Amino acid sequence: MGFHLKITNYRGIRSVDFNPDGVCLLVGPNGSGKSTLLSAVELLRNTFVRGFEMAINMAGGPWITNFDLPDEPAIFEIETSDLRWELKIPADSSVGMEKVTQGDFASLVGNSRLKSLHDRPDPDIDYQKFENFIRILRQYRNYHNYDLWRLRKSGSQADSQAELQNYGQNAFSVLRNWHTSRPLRERYEFVTDTLREAFPSFFGELDFESAGQTVTIRIYPPGSDTSVPIYFASNGLLSAMLSLMAICSAPDGGIVGIDEPENGLHPYAIKMLVNAFRERAEERELTVLLATHSRFTLNRFKKEPHRVYVMDQKEKEQLVRLDNIRDPEWLKCFSLGDLYGNDFAIQEGYSETGGAE
């Protein structure tokens, strides 16, 4: 389905104009703004769901603007389902001013405009498209820094949630809820089927265990009746499980961001995960944003350089599609992972051969 995002003067981002669709990669040097971009959509989500002041606090506090433009406002525009929402935050982060536009309709500029229109719909707005915009925004998640140690040691608190939380701490409870729900069981099967493909020598099936209000799992290797406590499972398997659950938690037509999904994974497992992400994204019309440094992940996009976005602090427009940086015909001659850090996304302070200067 895709969406359009414009960001000006937000922390590490001076200017980004972004129109992704399907499974896309964000690559670039450390500190170029990849994680900041994923968190920007989360800031918009929290502004609508929790209010502006809480959203600012959840985003790390009142420092909002870029170091190079400390006195200019931060501006965000997100558009999908034919509706555009603009949020402008002054340098002192005192209040967020909003404007909502759809077709010939344009709201007055003020605070909490999107929330006000949701609570009291305007007759000039296409309400079905408006509700779809809200649904996609409300269910955006930015997945990063999975809490693998807590999952191993303490499991998940049992509850009725059907979506994975940002750090994955409710994973085992959500997975059990999917397993026992007829409408959601396909999510469970998608996760376990992909894990079998990605870890053919270790993962065959899983089972749930409960103690009080805690849920955990045990892994059964292929062809074995002996289970392995999740405490002893590899970080890669746990991380892959959570990333697959992240994709399944997104609504149809939705957006999901995952920061460094390749952590702990063998190249074969990365291949299987990217294939699964693409399959799910095509089936459910998802936009999946993957921030990565993995050369193996990049290699999976050799035929889709238009879905690789390169962030560079030195450029005026910080986010550029790879096929606009290098000739697509030239790119076909190489593995993208071999070019990363040398022919594009070069880390400042390193030579063209990849060594420290």
C-alpha positions as YAML, in Angstrom:
chain: A
units: angstrom
residues:
- id: 1
  name: MET
  ca: [0.00, 0.00, 0.00]
- id: 2
  name: GLY
  ca: [2.81, 2.41, 0.89]
- id: 3
  name: PHE
  ca: [2.81, 5.82, 2.53]
- id: 4
  name: HIS
  ca: [4.51, 9.21, 2.19]
- id: 5
  name: LEU
  ca: [6.60, 10.68, 5.01]
- id: 6
  name: LYS
  ca: [8.38, 14.04, 5.12]
- id: 7
  name: ILE
  ca: [10.54, 15.05, 8.08]
- id: 8
  name: THR
  ca: [12.37, 18.34, 8.55]
- id: 9
  name: ASN
  ca: [14.73, 19.21, 11.39]
- id: 10
  name: TYR
  ca: [14.13, 16.27, 13.75]
- id: 11
  name: ARG
  ca: [17.20, 15.33, 15.79]
- id: 12
  name: GLY
  ca: [19.65, 13.62, 13.42]
- id: 13
  name: ILE
  ca: [17.42, 14.34, 10.42]
- id: 14
  name: ARG
  ca: [17.61, 17.66, 8.57]
- id: 15
  name: SER
  ca: [15.45, 16.68, 5.60]
- id: 16
  name: VAL
  ca: [13.84, 13.42, 4.50]
- id: 17
  name: ASP
  ca: [11.20, 12.85, 1.82]
- id: 18
  name: PHE
  ca: [10.29, 9.18, 1.87]
- id: 19
  name: ASN
  ca: [7.75, 7.19, -0.16]
- id: 20
  name: PRO
  ca: [8.35, 3.49, 0.62]
- id: 21
  name: ASP
  ca: [6.29, 0.49, -0.44]
- id: 22
  name: GLY
  ca: [6.69, -3.21, 0.34]
- id: 23
  name: VAL
  ca: [9.80, -4.43, 2.16]
- id: 24
  name: CYS
  ca: [12.44, -1.68, 2.17]
- id: 25
  name: LEU
  ca: [15.93, -1.33, 3.63]
- id: 26
  name: LEU
  ca: [17.37, 1.71, 5.40]
- id: 27
  name: VAL
  ca: [21.16, 1.66, 5.26]
- id: 28
  name: GLY
  ca: [23.86, 4.16, 6.11]
- id: 29
  name: PRO
  ca: [26.70, 4.98, 8.50]
- id: 30
  name: ASN
  ca: [26.23, 4.94, 12.26]
- id: 31
  name: GLY
  ca: [24.48, 8.11, 13.35]
- id: 32
  name: SER
  ca: [23.03, 8.88, 9.92]
- id: 33
  name: GLY
  ca: [19.44, 8.77, 11.21]
- id: 34
  name: LYS
  ca: [18.06, 5.31, 10.38]
- id: 35
  name: SER
  ca: [16.73, 4.59, 13.87]
- id: 36
  name: THR
  ca: [15.58, 8.20, 14.19]
- id: 37
  name: LEU
  ca: [13.47, 7.82, 11.07]
- id: 38
  name: LEU
  ca: [11.76, 4.71, 12.46]
- id: 39
  name: SER
  ca: [11.12, 6.51, 15.74]
- id: 40
  name: ALA
  ca: [9.59, 9.52, 13.96]
- id: 41
  name: VAL
  ca: [6.51, 7.54, 12.92]
- id: 42
  name: GLU
  ca: [6.29, 6.30, 16.50]
- id: 43
  name: LEU
  ca: [6.30, 9.92, 17.72]
- id: 44
  name: LEU
  ca: [3.36, 10.65, 15.42]
- id: 45
  name: ARG
  ca: [1.52, 7.58, 16.65]
- id: 46
  name: ASN
  ca: [2.03, 8.49, 20.29]
- id: 47
  name: THR
  ca: [0.95, 12.09, 19.65]
- id: 48
  name: PHE
  ca: [-2.41, 10.82, 18.46]
- id: 49
  name: VAL
  ca: [-2.82, 8.01, 21.01]
- id: 50
  name: ARG
  ca: [-1.36, 9.61, 24.16]
- id: 51
  name: GLY
  ca: [-1.24, 13.33, 23.48]
- id: 52
  name: PHE
  ca: [1.62, 15.64, 22.51]
- id: 53
  name: GLU
  ca: [3.30, 16.08, 25.92]
- id: 54
  name: MET
  ca: [3.40, 12.35, 26.63]
- id: 55
  name: ALA
  ca: [4.65, 11.63, 23.11]
- id: 56
  name: ILE
  ca: [7.55, 14.05, 23.57]
- id: 57
  name: ASN
  ca: [8.48, 12.45, 26.90]
- id: 58
  name: MET
  ca: [8.30, 8.96, 25.38]
- id: 59
  name: ALA
  ca: [10.57, 10.14, 22.55]
- id: 60
  name: GLY
  ca: [13.32, 11.09, 25.00]
- id: 61
  name: GLY
  ca: [12.40, 14.57, 26.18]
- id: 62
  name: PRO
  ca: [12.11, 18.09, 24.79]
- id: 63
  name: TRP
  ca: [15.27, 18.13, 22.65]
- id: 64
  name: ILE
  ca: [13.67, 17.77, 19.22]
- id: 65
  name: THR
  ca: [15.50, 19.88, 16.65]
- id: 66
  name: ASN
  ca: [18.66, 19.17, 14.68]
- id: 67
  name: PHE
  ca: [21.96, 20.60, 16.01]
- id: 68
  name: ASP
  ca: [22.42, 22.53, 12.75]
- id: 69
  name: LEU
  ca: [18.97, 24.15, 12.98]
- id: 70
  name: PRO
  ca: [18.37, 24.69, 16.71]
- id: 71
  name: ASP
  ca: [15.94, 27.59, 16.30]
- id: 72
  name: GLU
  ca: [13.80, 26.11, 13.52]
- id: 73
  name: PRO
  ca: [10.65, 24.01, 14.10]
- id: 74
  name: ALA
  ca: [10.55, 20.27, 13.55]
- id: 75
  name: ILE
  ca: [8.00, 19.39, 10.87]
- id: 76
  name: PHE
  ca: [6.42, 16.02, 10.14]
- id: 77
  name: GLU
  ca: [4.01, 15.11, 7.34]
- id: 78
  name: ILE
  ca: [2.56, 11.64, 6.89]
- id: 79
  name: GLU
  ca: [0.13, 10.71, 4.14]
- id: 80
  name: THR
  ca: [-1.75, 7.50, 3.41]
- id: 81
  name: SER
  ca: [-5.34, 6.61, 2.49]
- id: 82
  name: ASP
  ca: [-5.59, 10.03, 0.74]
- id: 83
  name: LEU
  ca: [-5.24, 11.85, 4.06]
- id: 84
  name: ARG
  ca: [-2.28, 14.02, 5.09]
- id: 85
  name: TRP
  ca: [-1.47, 14.98, 8.68]
- id: 86
  name: GLU
  ca: [1.10, 17.68, 9.41]
- id: 87
  name: LEU
  ca: [2.64, 18.21, 12.85]
- id: 88
  name: LYS
  ca: [4.85, 21.25, 13.49]
- id: 89
  name: ILE
  ca: [6.81, 21.40, 16.76]
- id: 90
  name: PRO
  ca: [8.53, 24.69, 17.73]
- id: 91
  name: ALA
  ca: [12.16, 24.67, 18.86]
- id: 92
  name: ASP
  ca: [11.14, 24.86, 22.53]
- id: 93
  name: SER
  ca: [8.79, 21.85, 22.09]
- id: 94
  name: SER
  ca: [6.05, 23.84, 23.84]
- id: 95
  name: VAL
  ca: [3.10, 22.67, 21.77]
- id: 96
  name: GLY
  ca: [2.48, 20.70, 18.60]
- id: 97
  name: MET
  ca: [0.47, 22.48, 15.90]
- id: 98
  name: GLU
  ca: [-1.43, 20.22, 13.52]
- id: 99
  name: LYS
  ca: [-3.21, 20.39, 10.18]
- id: 100
  name: VAL
  ca: [-5.28, 17.66, 8.50]
- id: 101
  name: THR
  ca: [-5.90, 17.64, 4.74]
- id: 102
  name: GLN
  ca: [-8.01, 15.32, 2.59]
- id: 103
  name: GLY
  ca: [-9.10, 16.27, -0.93]
- id: 104
  name: ASP
  ca: [-10.74, 19.70, -0.75]
- id: 105
  name: PHE
  ca: [-10.93, 19.56, 3.04]
- id: 106
  name: ALA
  ca: [-8.31, 21.34, 5.15]
- id: 107
  name: SER
  ca: [-8.63, 21.76, 8.90]
- id: 108
  name: LEU
  ca: [-7.67, 24.88, 10.78]
- id: 109
  name: VAL
  ca: [-4.17, 24.85, 12.24]
- id: 110
  name: GLY
  ca: [-4.12, 24.04, 15.94]
- id: 111
  name: ASN
  ca: [-3.27, 21.44, 18.54]
- id: 112
  name: SER
  ca: [-4.91, 17.98, 18.68]
- id: 113
  name: ARG
  ca: [-6.58, 18.46, 15.28]
- id: 114
  name: LEU
  ca: [-6.37, 14.80, 14.27]
- id: 115
  name: LYS
  ca: [-7.77, 13.63, 17.61]
- id: 116
  name: SER
  ca: [-10.57, 16.21, 17.46]
- id: 117
  name: LEU
  ca: [-11.60, 15.12, 13.97]
- id: 118
  name: HIS
  ca: [-11.55, 11.49, 15.08]
- id: 119
  name: ASP
  ca: [-13.81, 12.26, 18.05]
- id: 120
  name: ARG
  ca: [-16.08, 14.63, 16.07]
- id: 121
  name: PRO
  ca: [-15.93, 13.76, 12.34]
- id: 122
  name: ASP
  ca: [-16.33, 16.53, 9.80]
- id: 123
  name: PRO
  ca: [-18.96, 15.82, 7.10]
- id: 124
  name: ASP
  ca: [-16.50, 16.93, 4.39]
- id: 125
  name: ILE
  ca: [-14.10, 14.08, 5.23]
- id: 126
  name: ASP
  ca: [-14.32, 10.59, 3.74]
- id: 127
  name: TYR
  ca: [-14.78, 8.85, 7.06]
- id: 128
  name: GLN
  ca: [-13.88, 5.36, 5.82]
- id: 129
  name: LYS
  ca: [-10.51, 6.55, 4.52]
- id: 130
  name: PHE
  ca: [-10.02, 8.61, 7.67]
- id: 131
  name: GLU
  ca: [-10.60, 5.55, 9.86]
- id: 132
  name: ASN
  ca: [-8.15, 3.54, 7.76]
- id: 133
  name: PHE
  ca: [-5.50, 6.24, 8.27]
- id: 134
  name: ILE
  ca: [-6.11, 6.15, 12.03]
- id: 135
  name: ARG
  ca: [-5.98, 2.34, 12.13]
- id: 136
  name: ILE
  ca: [-2.63, 2.25, 10.32]
- id: 137
  name: LEU
  ca: [-1.16, 5.04, 12.47]
- id: 138
  name: ARG
  ca: [-2.43, 3.63, 15.76]
- id: 139
  name: GLN
  ca: [-0.98, 0.17, 15.11]
- id: 140
  name: TYR
  ca: [2.47, 1.27, 13.94]
- id: 141
  name: ARG
  ca: [5.26, -0.32, 15.97]
- id: 142
  name: ASN
  ca: [8.99, 0.38, 15.97]
- id: 143
  name: TYR
  ca: [10.67, -2.87, 17.02]
- id: 144
  name: HIS
  ca: [14.20, -2.67, 18.42]
- id: 145
  name: ASN
  ca: [16.44, -3.91, 21.23]
- id: 146
  name: TYR
  ca: [14.49, -7.11, 21.84]
- id: 147
  name: ASP
  ca: [14.51, -8.05, 25.52]
- id: 148
  name: LEU
  ca: [15.77, -11.59, 24.92]
- id: 149
  name: TRP
  ca: [17.23, -12.06, 28.40]
- id: 150
  name: ARG
  ca: [13.94, -11.29, 30.15]
- id: 151
  name: LEU
  ca: [12.07, -13.65, 27.83]
- id: 152
  name: ARG
  ca: [14.54, -16.45, 28.56]
- id: 153
  name: LYS
  ca: [14.53, -15.92, 32.29]
- id: 154
  name: SER
  ca: [10.98, -14.80, 33.08]
- id: 155
  name: GLY
  ca: [8.81, -15.59, 30.06]
- id: 156
  name: SER
  ca: [5.84, -13.32, 29.31]
- id: 157
  name: GLN
  ca: [3.00, -12.08, 31.48]
- id: 158
  name: ALA
  ca: [-0.22, -13.82, 30.46]
- id: 159
  name: ASP
  ca: [-2.80, -11.45, 28.96]
- id: 160
  name: SER
  ca: [-5.20, -11.18, 26.01]
- id: 161
  name: GLN
  ca: [-3.05, -9.00, 23.74]
- id: 162
  name: ALA
  ca: [-2.82, -9.94, 20.06]
- id: 163
  name: GLU
  ca: [0.05, -7.63, 18.99]
- id: 164
  name: LEU
  ca: [3.72, -7.84, 19.90]
- id: 165
  name: GLN
  ca: [5.05, -4.99, 22.03]
- id: 166
  name: ASN
  ca: [8.04, -2.94, 20.86]
- id: 167
  name: TYR
  ca: [10.67, -4.89, 22.80]
- id: 168
  name: GLY
  ca: [8.97, -8.26, 22.41]
- id: 169
  name: GLN
  ca: [8.38, -8.77, 26.12]
- id: 170
  name: ASN
  ca: [4.86, -10.19, 25.63]
- id: 171
  name: ALA
  ca: [5.90, -12.57, 22.83]
- id: 172
  name: PHE
  ca: [5.04, -15.93, 24.40]
- id: 173
  name: SER
  ca: [1.63, -14.78, 25.60]
- id: 174
  name: VAL
  ca: [0.78, -13.32, 22.18]
- id: 175
  name: LEU
  ca: [2.01, -16.45, 20.41]
- id: 176
  name: ARG
  ca: [-0.22, -18.61, 22.62]
- id: 177
  name: ASN
  ca: [-3.18, -16.30, 21.98]
- id: 178
  name: TRP
  ca: [-2.63, -16.67, 18.24]
- id: 179
  name: HIS
  ca: [-2.39, -20.45, 18.60]
- id: 180
  name: THR
  ca: [-5.71, -20.72, 20.44]
- id: 181
  name: SER
  ca: [-7.63, -18.21, 18.27]
- id: 182
  name: ARG
  ca: [-9.17, -19.54, 15.07]
- id: 183
  name: PRO
  ca: [-9.06, -16.14, 13.27]
- id: 184
  name: LEU
  ca: [-5.44, -15.52, 14.33]
- id: 185
  name: ARG
  ca: [-4.01, -19.02, 14.11]
- id: 186
  name: GLU
  ca: [-2.61, -18.33, 10.64]
- id: 187
  name: ARG
  ca: [-0.20, -15.88, 12.30]
- id: 188
  name: TYR
  ca: [1.08, -18.64, 14.58]
- id: 189
  name: GLU
  ca: [1.46, -20.99, 11.62]
- id: 190
  name: PHE
  ca: [3.28, -18.34, 9.57]
- id: 191
  name: VAL
  ca: [5.81, -17.85, 12.39]
- id: 192
  name: THR
  ca: [6.41, -21.54, 13.08]
- id: 193
  name: ASP
  ca: [6.52, -22.54, 9.39]
- id: 194
  name: THR
  ca: [9.16, -19.88, 8.71]
- id: 195
  name: LEU
  ca: [11.19, -20.91, 11.76]
- id: 196
  name: ARG
  ca: [11.27, -24.49, 10.45]
- id: 197
  name: GLU
  ca: [12.62, -23.21, 7.14]
- id: 198
  name: ALA
  ca: [15.16, -20.87, 8.75]
- id: 199
  name: PHE
  ca: [16.41, -23.33, 11.42]
- id: 200
  name: PRO
  ca: [15.93, -26.78, 9.83]
- id: 201
  name: SER
  ca: [18.31, -28.60, 12.18]
- id: 202
  name: PHE
  ca: [16.98, -27.12, 15.43]
- id: 203
  name: PHE
  ca: [13.34, -26.05, 15.24]
- id: 204
  name: GLY
  ca: [10.55, -28.54, 14.62]
- id: 205
  name: GLU
  ca: [7.72, -27.49, 16.92]
- id: 206
  name: LEU
  ca: [7.08, -25.62, 20.15]
- id: 207
  name: ASP
  ca: [4.88, -26.06, 23.18]
- id: 208
  name: PHE
  ca: [3.65, -23.67, 25.84]
- id: 209
  name: GLU
  ca: [4.14, -23.83, 29.59]
- id: 210
  name: SER
  ca: [2.31, -21.79, 32.22]
- id: 211
  name: ALA
  ca: [3.09, -21.07, 35.85]
- id: 212
  name: GLY
  ca: [0.68, -18.68, 37.53]
- id: 213
  name: GLN
  ca: [0.43, -15.65, 35.25]
- id: 214
  name: THR
  ca: [3.63, -16.46, 33.31]
- id: 215
  name: VAL
  ca: [3.83, -18.06, 29.87]
- id: 216
  name: THR
  ca: [6.98, -19.56, 28.36]
- id: 217
  name: ILE
  ca: [7.78, -22.05, 25.59]
- id: 218
  name: ARG
  ca: [9.85, -25.14, 24.92]
- id: 219
  name: ILE
  ca: [11.37, -26.07, 21.57]
- id: 220
  name: TYR
  ca: [11.23, -29.52, 20.00]
- id: 221
  name: PRO
  ca: [13.98, -30.24, 17.46]
- id: 222
  name: PRO
  ca: [12.86, -32.02, 14.26]
- id: 223
  name: GLY
  ca: [11.96, -35.67, 14.86]
- id: 224
  name: SER
  ca: [12.60, -35.45, 18.61]
- id: 225
  name: ASP
  ca: [10.30, -35.97, 21.60]
- id: 226
  name: THR
  ca: [12.79, -34.23, 23.88]
- id: 227
  name: SER
  ca: [12.09, -30.55, 24.39]
- id: 228
  name: VAL
  ca: [14.62, -27.78, 24.93]
- id: 229
  name: PRO
  ca: [13.73, -24.95, 27.35]
- id: 230
  name: ILE
  ca: [13.72, -21.58, 25.63]
- id: 231
  name: TYR
  ca: [16.44, -20.52, 28.07]
- id: 232
  name: PHE
  ca: [18.90, -22.60, 26.03]
- id: 233
  name: ALA
  ca: [17.72, -21.55, 22.56]
- id: 234
  name: SER
  ca: [19.99, -19.39, 20.42]
- id: 235
  name: ASN
  ca: [19.64, -15.62, 20.32]
- id: 236
  name: GLY
  ca: [19.17, -15.90, 16.58]
- id: 237
  name: LEU
  ca: [16.12, -18.13, 16.86]
- id: 238
  name: LEU
  ca: [14.50, -15.89, 19.47]
- id: 239
  name: SER
  ca: [15.26, -12.75, 17.49]
- id: 240
  name: ALA
  ca: [13.87, -14.29, 14.29]
- id: 241
  name: MET
  ca: [10.71, -15.37, 16.12]
- id: 242
  name: LEU
  ca: [10.11, -11.84, 17.38]
- id: 243
  name: SER
  ca: [10.71, -10.23, 13.98]
- id: 244
  name: LEU
  ca: [8.24, -12.62, 12.36]
- id: 245
  name: MET
  ca: [5.72, -11.83, 15.09]
- id: 246
  name: ALA
  ca: [6.33, -8.12, 14.49]
- id: 247
  name: ILE
  ca: [5.34, -8.49, 10.83]
- id: 248
  name: CYS
  ca: [2.24, -10.51, 11.75]
- id: 249
  name: SER
  ca: [1.18, -7.90, 14.32]
- id: 250
  name: ALA
  ca: [0.76, -5.21, 11.65]
- id: 251
  name: PRO
  ca: [-2.77, -4.65, 10.31]
- id: 252
  name: ASP
  ca: [-3.56, -5.15, 6.64]
- id: 253
  name: GLY
  ca: [-2.15, -2.16, 4.77]
- id: 254
  name: GLY
  ca: [-0.09, -1.24, 7.83]
- id: 255
  name: ILE
  ca: [3.45, -0.07, 8.52]
- id: 256
  name: VAL
  ca: [6.06, -1.77, 10.70]
- id: 257
  name: GLY
  ca: [9.66, -0.81, 11.47]
- id: 258
  name: ILE
  ca: [12.35, -3.25, 12.66]
- id: 259
  name: ASP
  ca: [15.82, -2.08, 13.67]
- id: 260
  name: GLU
  ca: [18.59, -4.56, 12.77]
- id: 261
  name: PRO
  ca: [16.47, -7.72, 12.32]
- id: 262
  name: GLU
  ca: [19.58, -9.64, 11.23]
- id: 263
  name: ASN
  ca: [21.11, -9.73, 14.73]
- id: 264
  name: GLY
  ca: [22.39, -13.19, 15.62]
- id: 265
  name: LEU
  ca: [21.33, -14.76, 12.32]
- id: 266
  name: HIS
  ca: [23.19, -16.98, 9.86]
- id: 267
  name: PRO
  ca: [23.00, -15.85, 6.19]
- id: 268
  name: TYR
  ca: [20.61, -18.72, 5.42]
- id: 269
  name: ALA
  ca: [18.23, -17.62, 8.18]
- id: 270
  name: ILE
  ca: [18.42, -14.02, 6.92]
- id: 271
  name: LYS
  ca: [17.44, -15.25, 3.45]
- id: 272
  name: MET
  ca: [14.43, -17.14, 4.83]
- id: 273
  name: LEU
  ca: [13.30, -14.17, 6.92]
- id: 274
  name: VAL
  ca: [13.51, -11.70, 4.04]
- id: 275
  name: ASN
  ca: [11.55, -14.12, 1.85]
- id: 276
  name: ALA
  ca: [8.89, -14.43, 4.57]
- id: 277
  name: PHE
  ca: [8.72, -10.66, 5.05]
- id: 278
  name: ARG
  ca: [8.14, -10.19, 1.32]
- id: 279
  name: GLU
  ca: [5.49, -12.89, 1.19]
- id: 280
  name: ARG
  ca: [3.59, -11.36, 4.11]
- id: 281
  name: ALA
  ca: [3.98, -7.81, 2.83]
- id: 282
  name: GLU
  ca: [2.60, -8.72, -0.60]
- id: 283
  name: GLU
  ca: [-0.29, -10.71, 0.84]
- id: 284
  name: ARG
  ca: [-1.28, -8.07, 3.40]
- id: 285
  name: GLU
  ca: [-0.18, -4.90, 1.53]
- id: 286
  name: LEU
  ca: [2.29, -4.02, 4.27]
- id: 287
  name: THR
  ca: [5.12, -1.51, 4.27]
- id: 288
  name: VAL
  ca: [8.06, -3.02, 6.16]
- id: 289
  name: LEU
  ca: [11.04, -0.81, 7.03]
- id: 290
  name: LEU
  ca: [14.23, -2.64, 7.97]
- id: 291
  name: ALA
  ca: [17.17, -0.61, 9.30]
- id: 292
  name: THR
  ca: [20.30, -2.68, 8.77]
- id: 293
  name: HIS
  ca: [24.07, -2.88, 8.35]
- id: 294
  name: SER
  ca: [23.94, -6.48, 7.17]
- id: 295
  name: ARG
  ca: [25.64, -7.15, 3.85]
- id: 296
  name: PHE
  ca: [23.79, -10.46, 3.62]
- id: 297
  name: THR
  ca: [20.46, -8.65, 3.95]
- id: 298
  name: LEU
  ca: [21.51, -6.16, 1.27]
- id: 299
  name: ASN
  ca: [22.38, -9.02, -1.08]
- id: 300
  name: ARG
  ca: [18.74, -10.12, -0.96]
- id: 301
  name: PHE
  ca: [17.82, -6.79, -2.63]
- id: 302
  name: LYS
  ca: [20.07, -7.03, -5.68]
- id: 303
  name: LYS
  ca: [17.00, -7.13, -7.95]
- id: 304
  name: GLU
  ca: [15.24, -4.37, -5.98]
- id: 305
  name: PRO
  ca: [17.69, -1.46, -5.54]
- id: 306
  name: HIS
  ca: [14.67, 0.88, -5.67]
- id: 307
  name: ARG
  ca: [13.71, -0.52, -2.26]
- id: 308
  name: VAL
  ca: [17.10, 0.27, -0.70]
- id: 309
  name: TYR
  ca: [17.26, 3.75, 0.85]
- id: 310
  name: VAL
  ca: [20.66, 5.21, 1.72]
- id: 311
  name: MET
  ca: [21.00, 7.75, 4.54]
- id: 312
  name: ASP
  ca: [23.91, 10.18, 4.42]
- id: 313
  name: GLN
  ca: [24.44, 13.11, 6.80]
- id: 314
  name: LYS
  ca: [26.60, 14.94, 4.25]
- id: 315
  name: GLU
  ca: [23.84, 15.23, 1.65]
- id: 316
  name: LYS
  ca: [21.20, 17.97, 1.61]
- id: 317
  name: GLU
  ca: [18.48, 15.35, 1.09]
- id: 318
  name: GLN
  ca: [19.56, 12.73, 3.61]
- id: 319
  name: LEU
  ca: [17.59, 9.76, 2.26]
- id: 320
  name: VAL
  ca: [18.07, 8.68, -1.36]
- id: 321
  name: ARG
  ca: [17.07, 5.54, -3.22]
- id: 322
  name: LEU
  ca: [20.06, 3.44, -4.18]
- id: 323
  name: ASP
  ca: [19.04, 3.32, -7.85]
- id: 324
  name: ASN
  ca: [19.22, 7.13, -7.85]
- id: 325
  name: ILE
  ca: [22.79, 7.04, -6.50]
- id: 326
  name: ARG
  ca: [24.21, 4.34, -8.76]
- id: 327
  name: ASP
  ca: [23.14, 3.18, -12.23]
- id: 328
  name: PRO
  ca: [20.82, 0.16, -11.79]
- id: 329
  name: GLU
  ca: [22.52, -1.63, -14.70]
- id: 330
  name: TRP
  ca: [25.90, -1.16, -13.01]
- id: 331
  name: LEU
  ca: [24.50, -2.40, -9.70]
- id: 332
  name: LYS
  ca: [23.43, -5.66, -11.35]
- id: 333
  name: CYS
  ca: [27.11, -6.55, -11.80]
- id: 334
  name: PHE
  ca: [27.76, -6.70, -8.05]
- id: 335
  name: SER
  ca: [26.45, -8.03, -4.78]
- id: 336
  name: LEU
  ca: [25.10, -4.99, -2.95]
- id: 337
  name: GLY
  ca: [26.74, -6.16, 0.26]
- id: 338
  name: ASP
  ca: [30.17, -5.92, -1.39]
- id: 339
  name: LEU
  ca: [29.49, -2.28, -2.32]
- id: 340
  name: TYR
  ca: [28.13, -1.23, 1.08]
- id: 341
  name: GLY
  ca: [30.52, 1.10, 2.88]
- id: 342
  name: ASN
  ca: [32.74, 1.43, -0.18]
- id: 343
  name: ASP
  ca: [30.65, 2.65, -3.12]
- id: 344
  name: PHE
  ca: [27.69, 3.92, -1.11]
- id: 345
  name: ALA
  ca: [26.93, 4.64, 2.55]
- id: 346
  name: ILE
  ca: [30.58, 5.37, 3.32]
- id: 347
  name: GLN
  ca: [31.35, 5.93, 7.01]
- id: 348
  name: GLU
  ca: [33.15, 9.23, 7.55]
- id: 349
  name: GLY
  ca: [36.74, 8.63, 8.66]
- id: 350
  name: TYR
  ca: [37.20, 5.52, 6.52]
- id: 351
  name: SER
  ca: [39.00, 5.19, 3.21]
- id: 352
  name: GLU
  ca: [37.36, 3.92, 0.02]
- id: 353
  name: THR
  ca: [38.86, 0.48, 0.65]
- id: 354
  name: GLY
  ca: [37.11, 0.25, 4.00]
- id: 355
  name: GLY
  ca: [40.16, 0.80, 6.20]
- id: 356
  name: ALA
  ca: [40.60, 3.49, 8.81]
- id: 357
  name: GLU
  ca: [42.39, 6.57, 7.54]
...
